[in-house]
Amino acid sequence: MIDDLLLEKLIKQALKRGGDYADVFVERRVTSAVQLEDDRVEKVTGGSDSGIGIRLIYNGKTAYAYSNDFSEGLLFELASTVSKIASAGASPVPVNLKRMRPEKKMIIALPPSEVPLHAKVDMVMRGNSVARKSDGRIVQATVIYRDLLQQVKILTSEGTLCEDERVYTLGVVQVVAASDGVIQTGYEPVGGHAGFEIFNGGVIEGLAEKAVKRATMMLKAERAPAGRMPVVISSEAGGTMVHEAVGHGLEADLVQQGLSVYSDKKGQEIASGIVTVIDDATIPNKRGSFLFDDEGVPSQQTVLVDKGILTSYMYDKRTSMKDGVLSTGNGRRESYENKPIPRMTNTFIASGEASPDEVLHSVHKGLFVKKMGGGQVNTVTGDFVFDVQEGYLIENGATVKPVRGATLIGNGPEILKSIDMVASDMGFSIGTCGKDGQGVPVSDAMPTLRIPEMVVGGEIK
């Protein structure tokens, strides 16, 4: 990593014509990956990359330059380039660097760098073996392993200096089942800001079994009926809905541009009184967790919606300056090649008081969603469409048979306001969230909850 004194000189160079804020982001990434398809290890990759990004904010505008060349002359040239956005007089520069040290640490029991490559390959092959041997209708299996070591160093014009080391580990099993002209898929991931220990206890084999079970069960499932009906979403379904239909609309850049249905709604009721939505980067070892965001702001828990009332948006430094508030620690970037923007971390609907069984038993006839698939949302209107990967019909308070091809269609604010039961359980799912061409690791979650009426897309009978 670059010497602290040089970083400070770069900040001063970036601010030589003025400016409201500047920072320098230094990164080193080391990756490895194993991918198995068609009973063969198709790819084994690894590598490293290092680089630096220099940013200046002036009058709400951002200038950003980056390079993987650390030669001092080039770095001063980058700083001079971003300085040209400003035209005012000299601005304050850091004098006393405040080295930020995290109050907590992410415990990495078994760093992936200490695991030999053959052990990673062996694990992937075990997952494939279970997937292939579990059922003869499995015609394709893909097992993927990835790990990332990310070391960052950040200096800001406010004098904040921090360093962080992040370890992300991921495993995925995806299978395709086919029978009588019907094709279904099963997908199961595991991952987090954690080490190779997340695979202890036969985890990859368990993922394969679950993926196979889901795919083969859906082969014989009936088409889901279309219409308006009560919907129970299980905690096992993951938080796709809260992430897409709620979370993106609460990111401050979209709010300030008028591209969110939640713009200018702070302090207003946007959800049922039993709904609280939280973004929390401090949860140990979750995929969206970190000690500092990519602007050097310590991770924190932000209550976005408190018992139905919109209380906060998710801010990075630039958007917080515009609204005159503090950053919520949501300034994130994919790498040194990207400027930070407001992004979610671990976003979830807080647990309620009902039991999951009570929620299910309360529905006479409807749809039970056990696993969500992908979806789309219009953040301006709040309208969304989500696929159901695993669903069941509910009759007399019990799940009676699986159905396939269901979609959930609705409007984020309307659905949030209609939720009338929230259970005490909680289930997290993981992903890589894409926005403005950048992907960052996230997780999302929700408890089992009931939506009394929702449009379900399916077969019209």
Secondary structure, DSSP 4 states (H G I P E B T S, - for coil): ---HHHHHHHHHHHTTT--SEEEEEEEEEEEEEEEEETTEEEEEEEEEEEEEEEEEEETTEEEEEEES---HHHHHHHHHHHHTT--SS------S-EEE--SS----SS-GGGS-HHHHHHHHHHHHHHHHHH-TTEEEEEEEEEEEEEEEEEEETTSEEEEEEEEEEEEEEEEEEEETTEEEEEEEEEEESS-GGGGTTTHHHHHHHHHHHHHHHHHSPEEPBPEEEEEEE-GGG-SHHIIIIIIGGGBHHHHHTT-STTTT-TTSB-S-TT--EEEETTSTT-TT--SB-TTSPBP-EEEEEETTEE---B--HHHHHHHTS---S-EE-SSTTS--EE--SEEEEPP-SB-HHHHHHT-SEEEEEEEEEEEEE-TTT-EEEEEEEEEEEEETTEEEEEEES-EEEEEHHHHHHH--EEBS--EEEEEEEEETTEEEEEEEEE--EEEEEEEEESB--
